[in-house]
Amino acid sequence: MLLPARNIVLLGSTGSIGTQTLDVAARLGPERARIVALAARGNVALLAQQARSAGARRVAVTDEARGPELTAALAGTDATAGWGMQTLEELAALPEADTVVVAVAGAAGLAATLAAARAGKRICIATKEVLVAAGDLVMRTARENGAEILPIDSEHSAIFQCLRGYAPEDIARIYLTASGGPFRTWSAERIAAATPDEALKHPTWRMGGKITIDSATLMNKGLEIIEAAHLFGVPVSAVDVVVHPESVVHSMVELRDGALLAQLGLPDMRLPIQIALAHPAKVDTGLPRLRPTEIAALHFEEPDHERFPALALARRAAETGGTAPAVLNAANEAAVEAFLAGRIGFPAICELVARSLDGHAPQSADGLDAVLAADAEARAFVAARIAQGRA
């Protein structure tokens, strides 16, 4: 199948997923993938370099204070500089783009994702927090406007691949695989004393700070449970997590007749990125491949819910519904930021999330305002608890 040219807006271009997306686009070539716009938080030097290399005509930083610096860095090019959070929404709805890659960290990509959905774009989403905080709203907006949402997460990409040709009613169970993070074999006492440096030493993947800490707490799998339910139209109760330290099986789907389908691959995010950009075409761009004879062994185990309470917290938020998942996500983001800054200990991350859910009165999440209000409430709650020394 021939791949039509994709005109791509890349939000979060200087992060891990962003830089790998640019690599994939370069491998696909300008006849298949053209970068029309780039946005990042504040890494102006790298962003300007990317814009020159990819030929992007629109470039933006969300950090308004860096706007003049970006303008200067783009001098001599045809690119137009922009700044401020609203630029994400503007770029996501550009008429000349058909594909938007959402790779900005955390819930910051929510408004931009909704803008892309309203504009009927193909949305390649790497930011799981968007669907956690407002999954019903995002999926409904996409359906109403003919937008397409394709996952970039390796786990959800694996499920997407396994489900080609199957309907939601064919699914008996989805199994999300987890590496187990850096603390898989640690005792509860040792985990309680973990430092940010130790938590950032992921055994398999090389990712940004926030998602790496989420892997250490297993909150990333809790968020992915909620994301999978939205993406594939299944109840949260039909999504399980299994620990798979080799990170070769990226996820599995059990069908109603008992067949168990799995997608295997190297721990390389470029393949799921390429699958989302090129779908439904299959293109050989020279990415490294997994050879079956190179697989020595595959191990699977149940997650330890006592040492890793984040999974239960995510299920609790999903079952409560409404704005509870937005609170789960925002409280976690705020707590992870505090942990990385050395202001709280590792166990306090999940403790703050639990207390945030305890104190929240869930509302309907039908509109963006309600989601953003719940997000702000949770962040303020976490900040206050830390300031009071109650974390």
N, C-alpha and C positions, 0 to 999 in steps of 0.2 A: 504494500500500500504506500502510495506517495504521501509524504508529509507536507501539507500546505505551510507556507511561511507563517510563523507566529510573530506577532508584534508585541513585545513583552515589556511590561512595567514591573520592575523588581524593587520591592519595598523591603529594606533591610539588607542592602547589597554588601555591606562591609563585614557582616557577621559570617559565621561558619556556613550556613545554608546559602547565604547570598554569594559568597565567593565561589562556592561549588556550583551554583546555578550559572554563574558567568562562565565557568569552565565548561559546563555542559553545552551552553549556548555556542561557545566557540567551537566545540567539537561538532555540533550540528551544522554549523556554518551559516553565513548570512542568508543563504537561499532557503533555510529552514527556520532560523531563529534570529530575529533582529531585536536588539535592546533599544527601546525608544525612550525609556525614562528610568532613572535610578533615584533611590532615596535611602538615607541612612540617618543615624542619630546625630553624630558629630565628628566622625573621623574624616575630616575634610581632605587630608592628604591622600588617603587611599581612595576616597570617593571620587576625587578629581582625576586620579590616575585611571580608575575604572571607566569613568565617563569618556576620557580620551581614547582608551583602548577599544571600548565597545561602540563608540560613536553615538552615545546617548544625546538626545537634543534637549531633554528636560532633566534637571538634576536638583535635588533638594536635601536640606538637612532639617530635622525636626527641632533641633536646638537653635532657637532664633538668634542667640548671641553669636553663632558661628556663620550667619548669613553673609556678612561682608567678606569674611575670610574665604567662603566658597566662591563668591563672585570674583575675587582676585585670583583664586586658583584656577578658574575656568577662563581667564583672559586669553584671547587668541583662538578660542574655539567657537563653534556655532551654538554651544549649549547655553540654555537659559537657566539661571539659578533661582531657586525658591527656598523659603524657610518657614518654619512653624509647623505645628501638628496638622493644621488644615491642609497642608500641601499633600499629605498622604491621600486624603480623599480626592483632591483635585487630580492627582496623577492616576489614581485607581479608576477614574471615570474618563480618561482621555479618549476621545473619539477614534484616534488613530491606533489604539491598542486593542487587541482582542484577548490578551492573556495577562493576568495579574498574579505575580508570585508574592504571597504574603509571608514574609520571613522576619518581620519585626518582633522583638521579644515581648512576651506577655500580652496583656489585653489591649495594648496600644494600637494594635491592628484592627480592632473591632469596627470602628467607624469607617475605616478604609475598605474593609471587607464588605460592609453593607453598601458602600458607594459602588464598589465593583459589581455586587449582586444586582443592584438597581439598574446598572448600565448593561446587564446581560453578558458579562465577561466570563471567560473560563478562569476560574480562581484556583490556583495551585497553592494549597494552604499548608504551611509548615508550622503555623502558630496555633497549637492545640487549644490555647487559652481562649481563643475567639469562640470556638464551638462550645467550650465548657461554660463560659459566661453567658452566652446568648445563642445557644444552638438552635432552639426552636425558631427564634426570630431570623437568624441567618438563613436557615434552610428554607423557611417559608418565603423570605424575600427572594431567594434564588429561584425557587419554583415559579413564583409569580412573574418573574422577569426573564425567564429562559436562561438564567445563568447556570453554569456547570461548576461544581465543586469537586476537585480531585485532590486526594491526600498526597503529601510529600513525606510525612512521617514514615519511617521504614516499616513499622508495624501495620499501619493502616494501608499503605501501599501494597503490602503483602496480602492483606485481606481483600483489597480491591482486585488484585490479580486472581486470587483464588475464586472469587465470586463471579468472574466473567461468565455470563450465560445463566446465572441463577437469580431467582427472585428472593426477597426477604423471607417469604414463607418457606423457602427451601432450607433456611438456616436453623440448625438445632442449637449450635453453640459456637461462639468465637473465643479463641484462645490467643491472648496477647502474650508474647514472650518478653521476659525481662532479664537483663544480664544479672540482676541482683545488686549492681552497683559496687562501690569499693568496700562496703561494709557487710557483704553477704555472709561472710564467715565470722564476723566479729561478735563478741558477746554484747549483751545489752549494756553492761558496765563500761566496756571499752567504747561503744558507740556514743554513750552519754558524754564522754570526754573528747569526742572527735573535734579536730580543728578544721577551719576552712581549707587549709592546704591539703589535709588528708581527704576531705570530702570531694575535692576537685580532682582527685587522681582516679578517674574512671578506668576500669580495667580493659575496656574494649573500644569505646568511641571517643573521639575528640570533638567536644562541643563547647558551646558558650557556658559561662558560669552558672546562670540561673538553671538551665536544663540539667547541668551536671549535678547540682545540688538536689534537684528534683529526683534524679536517678538514685542518689544516695539515700533519700528518704523513701523512695518508691512512690512519691507523689506523682511522678511522671506517669506511672501506670494507672493511678487513680484518675488522673485527668484523661488519659487515653481511653479508659472504660467509658466515660461520659461521651467523649468524642466519637468513639466507635458506634455507640447507640444512635447518635444523630446521623452519622454518615451512612449507616447501613440499614437503618430502619428497624432495629431490634431493641427489645427491652434491656435495660441495664443488667437485669438478672441473667441474661443469656450471654454475658461477657465475663470471661474468667481470665486470670493472670497465672502464668506458670513461669518459674525461674529457669532460665536456660543460659548458663554462663558462657557457652561458646559463641553466642550471638550469630549463629549460622541460620537457624530457622527463625524467620522474622515474624511470623505469626501463623496460626492455623485456623481452619474453619471445619467444623463438624456439620455435615448435612443431615437432613432428617432421616435418610436411609442408613446412616451410620458411617458413610464415607468420611474420611479425615483427609483434608487437603492442606498442604503446607507449601510455603514459598521459602526457598533457601537462597542464600547469596552471601557474598563477602560483606563485612561491615563498612560499606562505602555508600554514602548518601547520594552520590551522583546518579546511581541507577534509578532509585525512586523519583529523583528530580526529573530525569530524562523521560521516565514512563509518563509522568504527569504532563510534561510539556508536549510530548510527541503523540500521546494517545489519540487514536487507536493504532497508529503506525508503530512498527518495530524497526529500530534503526541501529546498526552497528557503528558505534563511534569509538571503538577501541578501548572501552573500559575493561579493567581487569575482571576475570571470570573465575567463578568457583568451580573447581574440578572435583567430582565425587571421590576420586581416589585420594584427594588431599584431606578428606574428613576422617580424622582418627576416631572420634567418638562424639556422641551427642548425649547430653544429660538434661534431665528435667526434674524439677522438684516444686513442691508447694511453697508459696511465700510464707514467711513467719509473720503473722499478723500482730504478735505481741511486740516484737522488736521493730516492726514497721507498721505503725497504726494508720499511716496515710491512706491505705487502701480502704479501710473501713470508713474513714472520714469522707472520702469521695463518694462511696456508695450511699452514705447517710445523706449527703447533700443532694445527690441525684434522686433519691427516693423522696426527699422533702419537696424538691422541685421549685418552680418559681425562681426567685432571686437567690436561693440558697447556693446553687453552683457558682454564681458570680461572687458571692461572699467567700466561698471556699477558695476560689482562684485568687482573688485580691488579697485576702489575708495571707495566703501562701507566698505570693509575690513580695509583699511587704516584709514578711518574716524572713524569707531567704535573703533579701537585701540587707536586713539587719544582721543576720548571721555572717554574711560575707564581710560586713563592715566590722565584725568583732564585737557587736553590741549585745548579742545573745548567744547562748549555747545551742548546740545542735538539737537536743530534745525539745527546746522551746519552740522550734518551728511548728511542729504538729500540735503542741499544747496551745499555741496562739490561734491556730486554725480552729481547733476544737472550741475554744472559748468564744471565738467570733461567731461560730455557728450557734452556740448556746444562746448568745445574746441577740440573735437576729430574728425578727418577725418577717417571715417570707411574704413577698408580694408577687403579683403576676409579673412575668418577664416579657410581656407582649411588646413592649416599646423600649427603645434605646435609653430613654430618660430613667426608667425604673432600674435598668441594669447598671447604668452609670452611678445612680444614687446608691445602690447596694455596694458597688465597688468602692465608692468614696467612704461609705460608712465603715466598711471592713478595714480599709487602710487607716482611717482615723482611730479606730478601736485598737488596732495593733500598735500604732504609734503611742497612744495614751498608756497602754499597758507597759510598754517598754520604758517610757518616761517615768512612770510611777514605780519602776523596779519590780513589776509583777509578772515578768516574762520568765 
